[in-house]
Amino acid sequence: MSQDTPLGRFVWHELMTTDPAAAIKFYPTFMGWSTAPWEDGSYTMWMQGPVPVGGVMLMPEEVKASGAPPHWLTYVSTPDCDASAAKVGRLGGSIYKEPWDIPNIGRIAVAADPQGAVFCLYQPADTAGDLDAPPTPGQYSWHELSTTDPAGAIAFYQALLGWEKMEEFDMGEMGIYHLLGYGGVQRIGLMAKPPEVPVSNWLPYAMVPDTDAAFAIATAHGATPLMPPMEVPGGDRVSVMMDPQGAVFAVHALKKP
């Protein structure tokens, strides 16, 4: 067990897709990522320079059979995967895949919150490093949950992962946007699921140097715009798109000085 691993940090982001080869060509055009194979060649990692920041894999048949479209899967850290997985059940969530070991990597479980949003619990085999460091372009800088029950989801993640409710603001017809975080830093947005979104889900935002430039490149390479670049409170700019295989993704750039 990696006792130095903090609870509730976002540590990995994995694209499950129907066409890994196409995705590997698409995302580096605007993210600046390269790729590297895992040791046995069964998995491809997204690389920010020499550092792996995520992975891409062919969507398993059982996931396809469930009706799930291609999607990004978010992993959160825990010092004890089995204990956290057991707590998911006690809090009203579900475990879709019981904890299992990946040699030299760690222990993982696939879970869902009580509203059905899927995420993974990850207990790294070794010390996880500084998971509270500010993100840089190519890494993930924000995570947003659209849910059928914001109050219930907030209570679940506070109890499971120790996140803090920090602030909220009124978005008018779209409802209240709740801001959560840890270590005194806002890192998570949470909102009521819009009617057009079929299920509760997590959406990770990848940091880019320029949201508008990333949007232009991604759409030129086949992305479907879902939310064109817009400024959010504080001056940062974000955009949400769907990749050519149907996975929704988001990009985020810091306010220009």
Secondary structure, 3 states (H helix, E strand, C coil): CCCCCCCCCEEEEEEEECCHHHHHHHCHHHHCCEEEECCCCCCEEEEECCEEEEEEEECCHHHHHCCCCCEEEEEEECCCHHHHHHHHHHCCCEEEEEEEEECCCEEEEEEECCCCCEEEEEEECCCCCCCCCCCCCCCEEEEEEEECCHHHHHHHHHHHHCCEEEEEEECHHHCEEEEEEECCEEEEEEEECCCCCCCCEEEEEEECCCHHHHHHHHHHCCCEEEEEEEECCCCCEEEEEECCCCCEEEEEECCCC
